[in-house]
Amino acid sequence: MATRPLPATGSIFLDSRGGDRALRVSWHDDSGMVVLSLWRDNVCAGSFRLTVDEVPELIAMLRAGLDRAYATVYAERTGLGPANPGHTGYGERPPASAAPA
């Protein structure tokens, strides 16, 4: 079975468990969709479509989780929490949910 090539805008993320598992993310500008598809051994095992209007909420959720993970790592490495609440301790970028100053 041949796999379809990624659209011009897309990416592949390999699963840390190995086993030829991957997540493909592809933008489909013509239909206003982003498709997340799970692959194993070059066979699509499932897909999920998001409209472009839903993507910012997914990005915000991922960003919030990343900020919490970085804050935890910072606290473990230093024995301190972030110096400025709302910041991760890894730069000056506030979480996506923070209002601009």
C-alpha positions as a Markdown table, in Angstrom:
| # | Residue | x | y | z |
|---|---|---|---|---|
| 1 | Met | 0.0 | 0.0 | 0.0 |
| 2 | Ala | 1.5 | 3.3 | -1.0 |
| 3 | Thr | 1.4 | 6.3 | 1.3 |
| 4 | Arg | 0.2 | 9.7 | 0.1 |
| 5 | Pro | 2.8 | 12.4 | 0.2 |
| 6 | Leu | 2.4 | 15.3 | 2.7 |
| 7 | Pro | 0.9 | 18.5 | 1.4 |
| 8 | Ala | 3.4 | 21.4 | 0.9 |
| 9 | Thr | 2.8 | 22.5 | 4.5 |
| 10 | Gly | 3.1 | 19.6 | 7.0 |
| 11 | Ser | 5.4 | 17.8 | 9.3 |
| 12 | Ile | 6.0 | 14.3 | 10.7 |
| 13 | Phe | 6.7 | 13.6 | 14.4 |
| 14 | Leu | 8.2 | 10.3 | 15.4 |
| 15 | Asp | 6.8 | 8.6 | 18.5 |
| 16 | Ser | 9.3 | 8.2 | 21.3 |
| 17 | Arg | 8.2 | 4.6 | 21.7 |
| 18 | Gly | 9.6 | 3.7 | 18.3 |
| 19 | Gly | 7.9 | 0.9 | 16.4 |
| 20 | Asp | 7.5 | 3.0 | 13.3 |
| 21 | Arg | 4.8 | 5.1 | 14.9 |
| 22 | Ala | 4.4 | 8.7 | 13.7 |
| 23 | Leu | 2.1 | 11.7 | 13.8 |
| 24 | Arg | 1.6 | 13.5 | 10.6 |
| 25 | Val | 0.3 | 17.1 | 10.7 |
| 26 | Ser | -0.8 | 18.5 | 7.4 |
| 27 | Trp | -2.4 | 21.8 | 6.4 |
| 28 | His | -5.0 | 21.6 | 3.7 |
| 29 | Asp | -5.4 | 25.3 | 2.7 |
| 30 | Asp | -8.0 | 24.4 | -0.1 |
| 31 | Ser | -10.4 | 23.0 | 2.5 |
| 32 | Gly | -9.4 | 25.1 | 5.5 |
| 33 | Met | -8.5 | 22.1 | 7.5 |
| 34 | Val | -5.6 | 20.7 | 9.5 |
| 35 | Val | -5.3 | 16.9 | 9.6 |
| 36 | Leu | -3.6 | 15.0 | 12.4 |
| 37 | Ser | -3.0 | 11.4 | 11.4 |
| 38 | Leu | -1.5 | 8.5 | 13.3 |
| 39 | Trp | 0.7 | 6.2 | 11.3 |
| 40 | Arg | 2.2 | 2.8 | 12.0 |
| 41 | Asp | 4.5 | 1.0 | 9.6 |
| 42 | Asn | 3.6 | 3.5 | 6.9 |
| 43 | Val | -0.1 | 2.8 | 7.2 |
| 44 | Cys | -2.6 | 5.4 | 8.5 |
| 45 | Ala | -4.2 | 4.0 | 11.6 |
| 46 | Gly | -6.5 | 7.0 | 12.2 |
| 47 | Ser | -7.0 | 10.7 | 11.4 |
| 48 | Phe | -8.6 | 13.7 | 13.0 |
| 49 | Arg | -9.6 | 16.9 | 11.2 |
| 50 | Leu | -9.6 | 20.4 | 12.7 |
| 51 | Thr | -10.9 | 23.5 | 11.1 |
| 52 | Val | -8.4 | 26.3 | 11.0 |
| 53 | Asp | -10.6 | 28.1 | 13.5 |
| 54 | Glu | -10.0 | 25.3 | 16.1 |
| 55 | Val | -6.2 | 25.3 | 15.8 |
| 56 | Pro | -5.6 | 28.3 | 18.1 |
| 57 | Glu | -7.3 | 26.5 | 21.0 |
| 58 | Leu | -5.1 | 23.4 | 20.4 |
| 59 | Ile | -2.0 | 25.5 | 20.3 |
| 60 | Ala | -3.0 | 27.4 | 23.5 |
| 61 | Met | -3.5 | 24.1 | 25.3 |
| 62 | Leu | -0.1 | 22.7 | 24.1 |
| 63 | Arg | 1.6 | 26.0 | 25.1 |
| 64 | Ala | 0.1 | 26.0 | 28.6 |
| 65 | Gly | 1.2 | 22.4 | 29.1 |
| 66 | Leu | 4.7 | 23.2 | 27.8 |
| 67 | Asp | 4.9 | 26.2 | 30.2 |
| 68 | Arg | 3.9 | 24.0 | 33.2 |
| 69 | Ala | 6.5 | 21.4 | 32.1 |
| 70 | Tyr | 9.3 | 24.0 | 31.9 |
| 71 | Ala | 8.3 | 25.5 | 35.2 |
| 72 | Thr | 8.5 | 22.1 | 36.8 |
| 73 | Val | 11.9 | 21.4 | 35.3 |
| 74 | Tyr | 13.2 | 24.8 | 36.4 |
| 75 | Ala | 11.9 | 24.3 | 39.9 |
| 76 | Glu | 13.6 | 20.8 | 40.1 |
| 77 | Arg | 16.9 | 22.1 | 38.7 |
| 78 | Thr | 17.1 | 25.1 | 40.9 |
| 79 | Gly | 15.1 | 24.2 | 44.0 |
| 80 | Leu | 13.1 | 27.4 | 43.3 |
| 81 | Gly | 9.9 | 28.1 | 41.5 |
| 82 | Pro | 9.9 | 30.6 | 38.6 |
| 83 | Ala | 11.0 | 34.1 | 39.7 |
| 84 | Asn | 8.0 | 35.7 | 38.0 |
| 85 | Pro | 4.7 | 33.9 | 38.2 |
| 86 | Gly | 3.3 | 33.3 | 34.8 |
| 87 | His | 6.8 | 32.9 | 33.3 |
| 88 | Thr | 8.6 | 29.6 | 32.9 |
| 89 | Gly | 12.0 | 30.7 | 34.0 |
| 90 | Tyr | 13.2 | 29.9 | 30.5 |
| 91 | Gly | 13.0 | 33.3 | 28.8 |
| 92 | Glu | 10.6 | 36.1 | 28.9 |
| 93 | Arg | 7.7 | 34.7 | 27.0 |
| 94 | Pro | 4.5 | 34.6 | 29.1 |
| 95 | Pro | 2.0 | 31.7 | 28.7 |
| 96 | Ala | -0.4 | 32.0 | 25.7 |
| 97 | Ser | -3.3 | 32.7 | 28.1 |
| 98 | Ala | -1.7 | 35.8 | 29.7 |
| 99 | Ala | -3.0 | 39.2 | 28.6 |
| 100 | Pro | -0.5 | 41.5 | 26.9 |
| 101 | Ala | 0.9 | 44.2 | 29.1 |
